[in-house]
Amino acid sequence: MTIFHDSDAIAVESMSRRGPMRPRRLVSVRANQSKRLSSHVFRAVDVIALVAVTAAVSAIQSPAHLVLSTSVRQILPLVLGALVLARALRALRLYRFERSNGIRAHLGQLAGALGMSIAVVFIASWLITDGPSNTVCWQWIGLAAIVLTALHTGWWLIVRAWQSAGWLTPNLVIVGATEYAERVIGDAIARRNVNVLGVFDDRLERSPKALLGVPVLGDIDALLSHKITPYVDRVVIAVEPSATKRVREIAARLAVLPNEVTLFLAPQESSSRTAALARLEDSALAELDGAADLDRKAFAKRAQDLLIGAPILILASPVLALIALLIKIDSRGPVFFRQRRHGFNNEEIVVWKFRSMRTDATDARAERQVSANDDRVTRLGRVLRKTSLDELPQLINVLRGEMSLVGPRPHAIGMKTGEVESARLVAEYAHRHRIKPGMTGWAAINGSRGPLHAAADVQQRVALDIDYIGRQSFRLDLRIMAMTVPGLLGDRHAVR
């Protein structure tokens, strides 16, 4: 996870154009998401701690000091208490770490969850004959309280440290240089819990240069291609809702962005605007229940990448070393080829590959896509590209969180299909960046792999990528991974 400095492709305005809420260091949406998903890690550690506490206390009351020798009646009330406590921590939103909650409020909610579990443990012990003694019940409660208090104090301090360092603060841009947008910016400046990076307006000729110091950076077309978009958590349309035609037109034009777009309704009362801003500010960590299915899927996909990707990299390391040696023998130049490509939310990432072309003929922007019998490809490079072994170093990108094992294949920034930039051929092109790019994907196993020489090729790949994003699941990812190698071996005529 990386904090990108202004110089890293984001120094697009001078200091005078930053505005009062533009941080000196911008954090990408992908990096912020990785922090937000820590709520799942926190909860997993809490559950493991509760299991350990229950096992330890159960072992103490056993004559042999072994959990397995403890009767079901002796351990059942403690197990029920642990289950209720784990559920209460989630139900009371103790993994949200909202900005409005101080440490006292957080620990107070924790005490409430412990109170629920206390009632369950003692009631269950009373109902079950030969259940654990009151002393054992209090031992479990006391140990659980100490462990969870220590853990949640640590969780709270970690999240606050992240926030102080500039993480987890939502970055917004506003569309519509209106009086209402000015009121929203004023409230945001007063609260200082969101960053409004800039304003864009579809009627630029009548817009001011800034609203309360926040610069007007251009029209909607400028927003669609702006280098700031990978750092924008949400695009807010701040146009009077009564102007329905204008709102629909703006929303339709913004639909090509991978960023989340929100229509900010226009209450006149300050309290209503404050409540609306609070809903944006308090999205510090991911929800654990049904409202945040996308966050849960993102966490599961990240865990899948780490649990599968790390062993693959270890097992493949001898192959990687051999390929590196063969490249040095086959042609002069570096072993690796690094290329800037589009990642999640249009973020620029550096993708690693084994070099398969002559050093003097490398094409970092993919302005000329590979063709059959391409004279730029080395002898070994033809084998590497045919078998896709040149892409094995992308396991490094996967472990770094920039890519996934399965997803839309990342394209080079500025890649051309014929004489036209590929991204301009399909309106929904950027939709393929709504999840992380992958080493393999649904399009790859369905025949859309390699160079895109015609507009129809781009349209087919984007359609397959969008289809995958809508259907993504662990089962589908396993199916794609299982079909990747047979697909490569069976697709002998593909140009790579």
Phi, psi and omega in degrees: 000131192229139169270121183271127178283164181304324183293341182278071174068021182231359179281077187257346175228161175285173181302326182291344181259010184283319183087168186287346184242008179279112180291155178293331177239126178261140180250129182293157178300322179298315181294320177296322179298322180297326175289316182299324182287356177297341177303323179292322177294316179302315182293321179298318178295320178299316180296316178299319179297319179295321177297317180295318178297314180297317179295319182294314181292322178296321179293325181297320183278354178277139179304323181268001182057039177233138181297321184294338180270001178275136180289157180299321181296327181287326187263338186302314179300324179290321178296316179298319178298320179294319179296316180295319180296316179298319179290322181294322178300322179285317183295326180275009174060039181281000176251015178268324180050054183292148183299330182285349182261119173279178182295325180295316179297320181295314179290333175295319176295324177297320177297323177297318178296319178297323178299320177298316182291326178300313180300317182295316182299313184287322178295316180295321179295323180290323183284330183266121178297140181061032175286182181295151179289165178300325179298316179295319179299316180292329176297315179297313182297314181297315181293318178297319180296317181295313183296312183290325177297317179295316181296312185288332171296317177297315179301314183298316181294322178297313181296318179294324177295319176300314181297319179295330181276001178101359176279159171066008174266115184300134175259125181241153160236148183250135174254117182117102179274069186253169176298323179295319177301323178296320178294320179296317179297319178300316178295321181293320178297321181294323184274326177062029179247001170225155175251123172261106189281333181179172180236139174236149183218138180284348178240065190298328185296337180252011183267150173287171179283337181201156172241112182052037179091345178280121188288144169274112191268353179150190179269188183294324177300322178295322179295320184298332182244012187285143181287354182275345188300328177295347182255006185259116179286328185205138172260124185251121175274113183250061179243144179306125182300338180293337177277067190298321181296315180296318179298316180297318181296316179296314181299320180295321180289326180280349183298341181283346180282148173281348182288154175286135181244133183232136171270116181270108180296160193249068175289142180280330184288138180298323182296324180290320178293322178298318179296321179294317178296322180300325179294328176284319183294321190274022174265047185297304180240160187293145173294154178256350182253192195302335186292341185238054181300324180295321178294318180296319179295322179295320179294315180297322181291323178294317178298320178299317180297318182288316184289332179262319185293319182297312177298323179297317180297319180295314182293328183273356184302321175298322178294318179299317180296319179295316179298318179301318179296316181296323178297317180295326179286322188287320184205159181280143178131179182290159178287319187256151173242125180246136186220137177282128180224168179277131175249208181300133176061033179068014178293139175280125177235157177259113183265134181264137174216159167287138180292129180238359178242164173298144183300323183282356183240010180295146185233089187296332183259005179052041178289333174238111182282159184293139178238172179298137180056037181298124185287352179280340185277134180283170179300311178293326180300326179297320179292316182297317181289323181295324181262358183062017176293340179294344183265359180303323179299346178293351171301331176295316177298324179295311182293332177282351179088006180275333180227173175236164176296323182233134179167180176299138180294136180286133178259150177296143178292126182084009180304138183249144170248107191070236180257002186247140176298129187304323183297339183272356184272341182226126183298327184268016185306315184291345179298334180289351178263014180279353168224171181293146174292160185235163175288328173221170183195178181298319178295321184298322182272357178248027172092352180260084183220144179092202185293155178244101188266350181218159180301325180296326178295318179296315181299318180297316182293316180298319179298317178293321179295316180294323176299318179296316182301320179290335185251001189307133177202166179298319180295318180294321178298318178297320179297317180296316179298320181292330183269352186294309183295311176301325179295319179294315183292329182275344183263073188283341186264356181291142177266125181227000000 
